[in-house]
Amino acid sequence: MWLPDFLWQFWGAVVCPVAALNAAIVIAPRHKFAVALTITTLLTGTMFIVVFLVLIGWYTPSYVNKWWFLATCIAGIVAPIWTCISLHHEDPEGLLEQ
């Protein structure tokens, strides 16, 4: 691999949620914003639960530093939110039409 492992972890934390969000949008093109908002809520809600479990000590990642794991989780929260917001700003009237 030409990149260090921690950069692959960060890249995966950003790309995987955005890819899932874009796949859902492609499947339902008429309701882009509603689907994007729903998938973003599910993705970020799951990541918030994981962050909460790590912070209270119920889950300890064994393969990576705890703080790096939390940083990648935060990247996994920010990436779909940013994608959803940019999708809404791209064409707000066209996204809400049915």
N, C-alpha and C positions, 0 to 999 in steps of 0.2 A: 504494500500500500504506500502511496506517496504522501499521505497525510497522517499525522499522529492519531491515535485512537480517540483521544478526547475531542478532536475536531469532527471525527466521524459521528461521535455520539451527539454532539451539538447539532450537526447537520441533519441527522436523523430526527432529532427532537423538533426541528423546524419544518422539515420537508414532509414528514409523514402526516401530521395533522392537515397541512395545506393540501396535500395530495388527496386525502380522504374528503376534504371539503370540496375540492374541485371535481372529484368524481361524482359526488352527490349532486352538484350543480349541473353537470353534464347529463345526468340521468333525468333530472326534472327541469328542463330549460324554461318552462312557462312560469314557474314559481321560484326563480333563482334566489331572491332575497329571503323568502320564507324558509326555504330549504337551508340556505347558508346560515341563517339565524338559529335554526333548530340544531343543525350539526355543530355549530360553534358552541352553543349552550351545552350540548352533550360532551363535547371534547373538553371544554374548559372546566365543566363541573367535575368530570372524572379526574382531571389533573389537580384541581383544588383538593379533592379528597385524598389523593396520593400525597400531596404536599402536607396536608394536615396530619396524615398518618405518620409521615417521616418526622415531622416536627414534634409530635407528642411521644415518639419513640416506639410505636406499635410496629413499624416496619423499618428495618435497617438494610439499606442496599449493601450487599456483600462484595460486589465486584467493582465498586467505584467509591470515591470519596463522597460522603453524605452531602457536603455543600455543593460539589459539582453536580450531583444528582438533582439537587434542588434548583440549581441554575438552569439545567436542561429542562426541568419541569416548568419553570417560569417561561422559558423560550417556547415550550409547547403550549403554554397558555396565551402568550402574546401573538404568536404566529397566526392562529385561526381568527383571533379578534381583528388583527390588522387586515387580514384577507377579506373578512366580512365587511369591514368599514370601507376598504378600498373598492369592493364590489358595489356597495351602496352609493359611493361618490362617483363611480364611473358613469352610471346612467340611472339616476334615481326614479325618473318617471317610467322608463322602460321596464324596470325591475318590478314595479308595483302593479303594472297592467296585467289584466287577466284575459 
